Each structure stands twice: as C-alpha cells, then as structure tokens.
Amino acid sequence: MRFWRPSKRLLAVAFAVFAAGLSFSQTAKDADTQQLQQLEQVWNQAHVNGDADALDRLWSDDLEVDEPRMAVMNKAEALSFARSGRMKFMHYETSDLRIRVYGETAAVSGRMQRTRSMNGKEISDDWRFTKVYVKQAQRWRVVSFHASEAAQ
C-alpha cells in the first residue's frame, strides 16, 4: 500500500495560507476593538454633553437599558429621558475596559464612575457595566446596557 506524502513546498504553502488567514482575522478583530474603544468615548462624551442625537446613532432600535434604581428602558424611553434635561452629568468616566469581539457581536465591560445632578440633587455612581454591541449595516450599535453597583 502506498501513502501520499505532501511535499515540503505544499506544506509551506498551506502553512502560509493558514497564517495569512489568522493574520487577516486578527487585524479585523484589532480594528473592531479600536472602533469599540472609540465608541465607548462617544458614549461617555454624549452623556457629559447631553447629546441625545449621538446616543440615538449609537443605540440599536431594540436597545434595552437596565440600571440600578430605575425601571428597564427601551430606546424610545431612554432617548426621551436623555432629551428631557432632567439629568445632567458633570463627570462620566469608564475604566478597566474589557472588549471581546465575537464576529458581528461584541461584549464591552468595565467600571463606570460618574457624577450627575437630577432634580437639583447631586448623585455619584460607581458601577460595573456590560454593553452588548452588534454590527448592523457595517456599524457597531449597542443592543443592551446593564449596570450594577460596584463592589467596594
């Protein structure tokens, strides 16, 4: 019985094609990670600047927002609240970001520290958060935002 043995040249070509595929995949993932980091800054600045239009562009139509001491909101409710001017942010900062990309979906988690005024009262939040992004029409959009009190 005779077995087929690939040549060294064939193995080298196969390895090069495999490595190129990994490189392309890693490059695309790196680009997505950078874009998501930038969108996190857009999120933060939109809150500080009271820019509901920027949030509208960032949020998916089926967004769900779940924050401590507030009712769960959909996009329309969250935008209405943002446009009401009832809450103003003086400080909005995220840290400890962890960005994980899974094809057309990404999870971003981290710590959020913010100071806001609401109904004339100043409130400071120290939260852990998770956002789920989905790529829709070649754009990353937030479909879910969940926050909870950070452990002290």
C-alpha positions as YAML, in Angstrom:
chain: A
units: angstrom
residues:
- id: 1
  name: MET
  ca: [0.00, 0.00, 0.00]
- id: 2
  name: ARG
  ca: [1.33, 3.37, -0.99]
- id: 3
  name: PHE
  ca: [0.61, 6.52, 1.07]
- id: 4
  name: TRP
  ca: [0.55, 10.03, -0.27]
- id: 5
  name: ARG
  ca: [3.17, 12.26, 1.26]
- id: 6
  name: PRO
  ca: [2.84, 16.00, 0.82]
- id: 7
  name: SER
  ca: [5.93, 17.78, -0.36]
- id: 8
  name: LYS
  ca: [7.71, 20.31, 1.80]
- id: 9
  name: ARG
  ca: [6.69, 23.01, -0.68]
- id: 10
  name: LEU
  ca: [2.99, 22.07, -0.38]
- id: 11
  name: LEU
  ca: [3.22, 22.13, 3.40]
- id: 12
  name: ALA
  ca: [4.93, 25.54, 3.31]
- id: 13
  name: VAL
  ca: [2.20, 26.98, 1.03]
- id: 14
  name: ALA
  ca: [-0.57, 25.52, 3.21]
- id: 15
  name: PHE
  ca: [1.03, 27.00, 6.33]
- id: 16
  name: ALA
  ca: [1.43, 30.41, 4.66]
- id: 17
  name: VAL
  ca: [-2.24, 30.46, 3.63]
- id: 18
  name: PHE
  ca: [-3.28, 29.44, 7.16]
- id: 19
  name: ALA
  ca: [-1.05, 32.10, 8.75]
- id: 20
  name: ALA
  ca: [-2.33, 34.78, 6.37]
- id: 21
  name: GLY
  ca: [-5.89, 33.89, 7.32]
- id: 22
  name: LEU
  ca: [-5.04, 34.18, 11.01]
- id: 23
  name: SER
  ca: [-3.30, 37.49, 10.40]
- id: 24
  name: PHE
  ca: [-6.28, 38.91, 8.49]
- id: 25
  name: SER
  ca: [-8.67, 37.68, 11.19]
- id: 26
  name: GLN
  ca: [-6.54, 39.22, 13.95]
- id: 27
  name: THR
  ca: [-6.21, 42.50, 12.03]
- id: 28
  name: ALA
  ca: [-10.00, 42.73, 11.59]
- id: 29
  name: LYS
  ca: [-10.51, 41.92, 15.27]
- id: 30
  name: ASP
  ca: [-7.97, 44.58, 16.26]
- id: 31
  name: ALA
  ca: [-9.76, 47.14, 14.06]
- id: 32
  name: ASP
  ca: [-13.10, 46.24, 15.66]
- id: 33
  name: THR
  ca: [-11.58, 46.54, 19.14]
- id: 34
  name: GLN
  ca: [-10.21, 50.00, 18.32]
- id: 35
  name: GLN
  ca: [-13.55, 51.09, 16.91]
- id: 36
  name: LEU
  ca: [-15.36, 49.86, 20.03]
- id: 37
  name: GLN
  ca: [-12.90, 51.77, 22.24]
- id: 38
  name: GLN
  ca: [-13.72, 54.92, 20.27]
- id: 39
  name: LEU
  ca: [-17.46, 54.26, 20.61]
- id: 40
  name: GLU
  ca: [-17.03, 53.99, 24.36]
- id: 41
  name: GLN
  ca: [-15.61, 57.52, 24.29]
- id: 42
  name: VAL
  ca: [-18.54, 58.66, 22.14]
- id: 43
  name: TRP
  ca: [-20.92, 57.16, 24.75]
- id: 44
  name: ASN
  ca: [-19.17, 58.97, 27.62]
- id: 45
  name: GLN
  ca: [-18.93, 62.34, 25.84]
- id: 46
  name: ALA
  ca: [-22.55, 62.16, 24.66]
- id: 47
  name: HIS
  ca: [-23.67, 61.79, 28.28]
- id: 48
  name: VAL
  ca: [-21.49, 64.67, 29.53]
- id: 49
  name: ASN
  ca: [-22.57, 66.90, 26.63]
- id: 50
  name: GLY
  ca: [-26.24, 65.92, 26.84]
- id: 51
  name: ASP
  ca: [-26.03, 64.84, 23.18]
- id: 52
  name: ALA
  ca: [-29.08, 62.61, 22.71]
- id: 53
  name: ASP
  ca: [-28.58, 62.60, 18.93]
- id: 54
  name: ALA
  ca: [-25.18, 60.92, 19.34]
- id: 55
  name: LEU
  ca: [-26.78, 58.34, 21.61]
- id: 56
  name: ASP
  ca: [-29.56, 57.80, 19.07]
- id: 57
  name: ARG
  ca: [-26.94, 56.94, 16.43]
- id: 58
  name: LEU
  ca: [-25.07, 54.66, 18.83]
- id: 59
  name: TRP
  ca: [-28.09, 52.75, 20.13]
- id: 60
  name: SER
  ca: [-29.87, 49.98, 18.24]
- id: 61
  name: ASP
  ca: [-33.64, 50.29, 17.75]
- id: 62
  name: ASP
  ca: [-34.13, 47.29, 20.07]
- id: 63
  name: LEU
  ca: [-31.92, 48.67, 22.86]
- id: 64
  name: GLU
  ca: [-32.59, 47.64, 26.45]
- id: 65
  name: VAL
  ca: [-31.15, 49.69, 29.34]
- id: 66
  name: ASP
  ca: [-31.07, 48.23, 32.85]
- id: 67
  name: GLU
  ca: [-29.60, 50.48, 35.58]
- id: 68
  name: PRO
  ca: [-29.80, 50.38, 39.38]
- id: 69
  name: ARG
  ca: [-32.86, 52.02, 40.93]
- id: 70
  name: MET
  ca: [-34.51, 52.67, 37.55]
- id: 71
  name: ALA
  ca: [-37.11, 50.85, 35.50]
- id: 72
  name: VAL
  ca: [-35.80, 48.95, 32.49]
- id: 73
  name: MET
  ca: [-35.99, 51.23, 29.43]
- id: 74
  name: ASN
  ca: [-36.14, 50.70, 25.69]
- id: 75
  name: LYS
  ca: [-34.53, 53.07, 23.20]
- id: 76
  name: ALA
  ca: [-37.50, 55.42, 22.91]
- id: 77
  name: GLU
  ca: [-37.79, 55.72, 26.70]
- id: 78
  name: ALA
  ca: [-34.03, 56.21, 27.18]
- id: 79
  name: LEU
  ca: [-33.90, 58.89, 24.46]
- id: 80
  name: SER
  ca: [-36.92, 60.67, 25.90]
- id: 81
  name: PHE
  ca: [-35.23, 60.70, 29.30]
- id: 82
  name: ALA
  ca: [-31.94, 61.93, 27.78]
- id: 83
  name: ARG
  ca: [-33.74, 64.72, 25.92]
- id: 84
  name: SER
  ca: [-35.78, 65.78, 28.97]
- id: 85
  name: GLY
  ca: [-32.80, 67.50, 30.59]
- id: 86
  name: ARG
  ca: [-33.85, 66.11, 33.99]
- id: 87
  name: MET
  ca: [-30.37, 64.67, 34.46]
- id: 88
  name: LYS
  ca: [-27.06, 66.40, 33.77]
- id: 89
  name: PHE
  ca: [-23.65, 64.75, 34.00]
- id: 90
  name: MET
  ca: [-20.68, 66.62, 35.39]
- id: 91
  name: HIS
  ca: [-18.35, 63.61, 35.21]
- id: 92
  name: TYR
  ca: [-18.60, 60.35, 33.25]
- id: 93
  name: GLU
  ca: [-15.58, 58.07, 33.11]
- id: 94
  name: THR
  ca: [-15.02, 54.41, 32.36]
- id: 95
  name: SER
  ca: [-12.02, 52.26, 33.25]
- id: 96
  name: ASP
  ca: [-10.95, 48.62, 33.38]
- id: 97
  name: LEU
  ca: [-12.42, 48.11, 29.92]
- id: 98
  name: ARG
  ca: [-12.53, 44.58, 28.60]
- id: 99
  name: ILE
  ca: [-13.55, 44.28, 24.96]
- id: 100
  name: ARG
  ca: [-14.32, 40.88, 23.47]
- id: 101
  name: VAL
  ca: [-15.26, 40.56, 19.81]
- id: 102
  name: TYR
  ca: [-17.13, 37.52, 18.52]
- id: 103
  name: GLY
  ca: [-17.65, 38.14, 14.81]
- id: 104
  name: GLU
  ca: [-20.60, 40.52, 14.47]
- id: 105
  name: THR
  ca: [-21.19, 40.72, 18.24]
- id: 106
  name: ALA
  ca: [-19.05, 42.24, 20.99]
- id: 107
  name: ALA
  ca: [-19.20, 42.49, 24.76]
- id: 108
  name: VAL
  ca: [-17.69, 45.51, 26.50]
- id: 109
  name: SER
  ca: [-17.44, 45.53, 30.27]
- id: 110
  name: GLY
  ca: [-15.75, 47.72, 32.82]
- id: 111
  name: ARG
  ca: [-16.16, 50.18, 35.63]
- id: 112
  name: MET
  ca: [-18.13, 53.39, 35.33]
- id: 113
  name: GLN
  ca: [-17.77, 56.33, 37.69]
- id: 114
  name: ARG
  ca: [-19.97, 59.34, 37.13]
- id: 115
  name: THR
  ca: [-21.40, 62.36, 38.89]
- id: 116
  name: ARG
  ca: [-24.78, 63.70, 37.88]
- id: 117
  name: SER
  ca: [-27.43, 66.08, 39.05]
- id: 118
  name: MET
  ca: [-31.06, 65.08, 38.99]
- id: 119
  name: ASN
  ca: [-33.92, 67.17, 40.28]
- id: 120
  name: GLY
  ca: [-31.40, 69.50, 41.94]
- id: 121
  name: LYS
  ca: [-29.64, 66.69, 43.79]
- id: 122
  name: GLU
  ca: [-26.04, 65.60, 43.09]
- id: 123
  name: ILE
  ca: [-25.52, 61.83, 42.83]
- id: 124
  name: SER
  ca: [-22.30, 59.86, 42.39]
- id: 125
  name: ASP
  ca: [-22.37, 56.40, 40.86]
- id: 126
  name: ASP
  ca: [-19.69, 53.71, 40.97]
- id: 127
  name: TRP
  ca: [-20.91, 50.89, 38.77]
- id: 128
  name: ARG
  ca: [-19.74, 47.82, 36.90]
- id: 129
  name: PHE
  ca: [-21.30, 47.65, 33.44]
- id: 130
  name: THR
  ca: [-21.70, 45.41, 30.43]
- id: 131
  name: LYS
  ca: [-22.69, 46.56, 26.96]
- id: 132
  name: VAL
  ca: [-23.52, 44.24, 24.10]
- id: 133
  name: TYR
  ca: [-22.78, 45.62, 20.64]
- id: 134
  name: VAL
  ca: [-23.99, 44.11, 17.36]
- id: 135
  name: LYS
  ca: [-22.70, 45.10, 13.93]
- id: 136
  name: GLN
  ca: [-25.72, 46.34, 11.96]
- id: 137
  name: ALA
  ca: [-25.24, 47.65, 8.39]
- id: 138
  name: GLN
  ca: [-21.45, 47.77, 8.99]
- id: 139
  name: ARG
  ca: [-21.86, 49.88, 12.18]
- id: 140
  name: TRP
  ca: [-21.49, 48.79, 15.79]
- id: 141
  name: ARG
  ca: [-24.62, 49.60, 17.81]
- id: 142
  name: VAL
  ca: [-25.48, 48.95, 21.44]
- id: 143
  name: VAL
  ca: [-28.33, 46.48, 21.90]
- id: 144
  name: SER
  ca: [-28.04, 46.02, 25.67]
- id: 145
  name: PHE
  ca: [-26.65, 48.02, 28.58]
- id: 146
  name: HIS
  ca: [-26.65, 46.66, 32.11]
- id: 147
  name: ALA
  ca: [-25.09, 48.28, 35.18]
- id: 148
  name: SER
  ca: [-24.88, 47.28, 38.82]
- id: 149
  name: GLU
  ca: [-23.27, 48.75, 41.92]
- id: 150
  name: ALA
  ca: [-19.52, 48.11, 42.04]
- id: 151
  name: ALA
  ca: [-18.21, 46.11, 44.98]
- id: 152
  name: GLN
  ca: [-16.50, 48.36, 47.50]
...
